[in-house]
């Protein structure tokens, strides 16, 4: 792995939803982009599980600046375990409720 990688798991209705990014030969460009993509993936998995895939705001409908600012705020709130000299980050396991509350807190 040349770049950065991150992973995270949330549990919703007793089912674990996991998102991993950058665990290949290339990796992600930065640690922040790896973490952002993990959060986006987990949020999408949670929304799809709870609400289906219809009727919610697509990430592409948010401006890049608004999306990145929100995700950066959430990243700062969450606890990450950093491994392999800062090349890998793992999000501490969360329930869907904890994850959702953290996403909302990131908006404040």
C-alpha positions in Angstrom: 0.0 0.0 0.0 1.5 3.3 -1.1 -1.1 5.7 0.2 -3.4 5.9 3.2 -6.2 3.7 4.3 -9.2 3.9 6.7 -12.0 1.6 7.9 -15.0 1.8 10.1 -17.9 -0.3 11.3 -21.3 0.7 12.6 -24.0 -1.7 14.0 -27.6 -1.2 13.0 -30.4 -3.6 14.1 -27.7 -6.1 15.1 -26.1 -6.0 11.7 -22.5 -4.8 11.2 -22.0 -2.4 8.3 -18.3 -1.9 7.4 -16.6 0.4 5.0 -12.9 0.1 4.1 -10.9 2.4 1.8 -7.4 2.3 0.5 -6.5 -1.2 1.5 -5.0 -2.0 -1.9 -1.7 -1.4 -3.7 -2.4 2.3 -4.3 -4.2 3.5 -1.2 -5.9 6.9 -0.8 -4.2 10.2 -1.6 -4.4 11.5 2.1 -5.6 10.3 5.4 -8.3 12.9 5.4 -9.7 11.7 2.1 -9.7 8.1 3.4 -11.5 9.1 6.5 -14.0 11.2 4.6 -14.8 8.4 2.2 -15.3 5.9 5.1 -17.8 8.4 6.7 -19.7 8.9 3.5 -19.8 5.1 2.9 -21.1 4.4 6.4 -23.7 7.2 6.2 -25.0 5.8 2.9 -25.1 2.3 4.3 -27.0 3.4 7.3 -29.5 5.5 5.3 -30.0 2.7 2.8 -30.7 0.2 5.7 -33.1 2.5 7.5 -34.8 4.4 4.7 -34.0 2.6 1.4 -32.3 4.4 -1.4 -35.1 6.8 -2.4 -35.8 10.3 -1.1 -32.6 11.4 0.6 -30.0 14.0 -0.4 -27.3 12.6 -2.6 -23.7 13.6 -1.7 -23.4 15.2 -5.1 -26.2 17.6 -4.3 -24.1 19.2 -1.6 -21.3 21.5 -2.6 -17.8 20.1 -2.2 -16.9 22.8 0.3 -20.0 22.1 2.5 -19.6 18.4 2.3 -15.9 18.5 3.2 -16.5 21.0 6.1 -19.2 18.8 7.6 -17.2 15.6 7.2 -14.1 17.3 8.7 -16.1 18.4 11.8 -17.4 14.8 12.2 -13.9 13.3 11.8 -12.7 15.6 14.6 -15.5 14.4 16.9 -15.0 10.6 16.3 -12.3 8.5 17.9 -9.8 7.0 15.4 -7.1 4.5 16.1 -4.0 5.4 14.0 -1.8 2.5 12.9 1.4 1.8 10.9 3.0 5.2 11.4 -0.1 7.2 10.4 -0.8 5.3 7.2 -4.0 3.5 8.5 -6.9 4.7 10.6 -9.6 2.6 12.1 -12.8 4.2 13.4 -13.8 2.9 16.8 -17.0 0.7 16.5 -20.2 2.6 16.9 -23.9 1.9 17.1 -26.1 3.4 14.4 -27.5 5.7 17.0 -24.1 7.0 18.1 -23.0 7.4 14.5 -26.2 9.3 13.6 -25.9 11.6 16.6 -22.3 12.3 15.7 -23.3 13.3 12.1 -25.8 15.7 13.5 -23.3 17.2 16.0 -21.0 17.8 13.1 -23.6 20.2 11.7 -23.7 22.4 14.8 
